[in-house]
Amino acid sequence: MASSNKWTWDRQNTPGNINCALDSLRELWDLDCNDSTAKKLVFEAINADEVTSEVEYTAEGAIIRYNTLNAALRGVGSAISGIAGRQSTPFTMLGIMVDLSRNLVFKTDAMIKIFRRLAILGFNTVLLYCEDTYELPDEPAFGVMRGRYSAEEIRLMDDAAAAVGVELIGCIQTLGHMDQVLRWSGAYSKVTDTVGELRVDVPETHQLIGKMLDFWSQNLRSRRIHVGMDETHNLGRGKYLDEKGFTPQFELFTMHLNAVTKACVERGLKPMIWSDMFFRLGNSRREYYALDSNIPADVRAAIPEDVQLVYWDYYNYQQDFYEKFIEMHRELSGEPLMGAGLWIWSRLWYDHVLSGIANRACINGCRNRKLKEIFFTMWGDDGAICHWDSAWTGLTEASDLAYGVDDEDVTSQRYKGLTGSDYRINRLPGLMHRVTRQSGPDHELPRNHNSDLAIFWDDLLQGLGYRNMLTIDKTLPGKMLSDLQNIVCQLEPHKDDCGGGNLKYGWLLARYLRDKLSCRMQLLEAYAAGDKAALQLLADKNIVELTGLFEEVMQEFRKQWLACGKVFGLETMQHRMGGQKERLQEASRRIKEYLAGECAALEELEEPLLKSEERMVLYRDMASGSIWW
């Protein structure tokens, strides 16, 4: 149970939708409608201009005043957490987007638990980002070996979400980001333009898209659907170009958008798309976040009336930027949705520093500009390596900010009621990702270097991530080592706590990163000094112990993956981790061969440092000097 407080309610005097929701929530919290000894929850409907939740404590329990089901359930969360008072949000949509396309596909029972936790935070929408992870009739290659959802699974999740006032929306791709599908050339050669983009001029493409739309239309209550279409940089530059010659991308894009929109409307669906491609057409640099974008009149005129644009932004830190870009969207095509971000992608643990800065600016900008719909994307870039449950700190903070609460003590209280765990302790492993620039905000992280993954995926001998740290700042490895040691010490007393994030896993990660970084530093120092005794110690003891620690990390990773996710996708991470383990063992072998005189030098350590800072974001950036495998 997330809380030891026991609560009850009067079923006869409680509205049916709240009764239904409380019955669902009983599996996670101490709620029992038949317990006369428990504290009583009384629900009173009110009128209010914004979504409003108010909790007043009484001698018998608590009165929850509300004007929507979501506000009532947030009130339950407040009561469980011991938070009184009135809170309101202007957002009629407060949601998240769950990435189910980059290895980790949640089991249905794990998704249902997520819906229930979201409900008592006040969220009312979940977008399911599925590029190919759902079944289509007569399409055996679509999502094969990827953990794809059946229609029955989607309906089951939709029922469970609806029971707690959460709307499920399909979030798919109908143009780009189709690499996973188009890899099956035997099945999809006719619809392939480039590696990742569909060919827009053939009937087979639109037949396939029709099946996609039918799947979501037939299995979800929601009449909204997100059809993607972002970052289609190579549209028309593959087979289409070879066969038909050059056609401006704008023509192809708008032609396809109109066809997909028509298909949505025919099915009673209201489509939305990511907005970046329109803005990229408005400046010669092809940048999205360009305030000088001058979108041509013919581009504006070509946007179908039935399409709603989604302004996605996880990278800007100033409120006025969000406000300006919201207005640019309104000038382009009516009222947009806001797609903010909770940074779990390309991270080992939720990055609360970067998310907090960006989301405060974003939420306040949306509030000031009276934007009504916002959701927070939770991408799984580069394989879903991040521990997903570490993000409950961020989800709690985001919900509080949306309801006008910017008080860490109150957010900590709410998180305790949600998970039974400590808010501040659960944020600690996120500081493993900490690299600052001299320019820009003090907390801003370089977008081309991920400090935690630069150690985690780094090859102990080649040290591409380590080398990049030195290029950024020669004192950085020492600072990181000190940071990691502090994190290990603070996490150790809490390593058995898994109510929020899995703190045992966080503690193991911090220890592994600390020890791996230390081994790399010792290796360089001993090799440069010709200290054979130190090299022997590394080969015989330190690296052996590091390998054993990494085995613990791998096993804990596997355990938590299988606890919430389908088995498909795990193999990708195990291929990578198994390779890392082998390379640790190879480092020990190489050192021994060098000490035995079997090789004249450790060539990997002899390579000079690069003078320029390079991108160190993804696994392939750091694991090897070669990208061909």
Secondary structure, DSSP 8 states (H G I E B T S, - for coil): ---S--EEE-GGGS-HHHHHHHHHHTTTS-B-TT-TTSEEEEEEE---SSEEEEEEE-SSEEEEEESSHHHHHHHHHHHHHT--EEEEE--SEEEEEEE-SSS--B-HHHHHHHHHHHHHHT--EEEEE-SS-B--TT-TTTTTTTT-B-HHHHHHHHHHHHHTT-EEEEE--SSSS-HHHHT-HHHHGGGBSSSS-B-TTSHHHHHHHHHHHHHHHHH-S--EEE------TTTTSSHHHHHH----HHHHHHHHHHHHHHHHHHTT-EEEEE-HHHHHTTSTT--SS-TT----HHHHHHS-TT-EEEEE-SS---HHHHHHHHHHHHHHHS--EEEEE---TT-SS--HHHHHHHHHHHHHHHHHTT--EEEEEE--TTT--S-GGGGHHHHHHHHHHHTT---HHHHHHHHHHHHSS-HHHHHGGGGGS----SSS-TT---TTB-HHHHHHS--TTT-HHHHHHHHH-TTHHHHHHHHHHHHHHHHGGGTT--SSS-HHHHHHHHHHHHHHHHHHHHHHHHHHHT-HHHHHHIIIIIHHHHHHHHHHHHHHHHHHHHHHB-STTHHHHHHHHHHHHHHHHHHHHHHHHHHTTSSS--HHHHS---SS---B-SHHHHS-S----
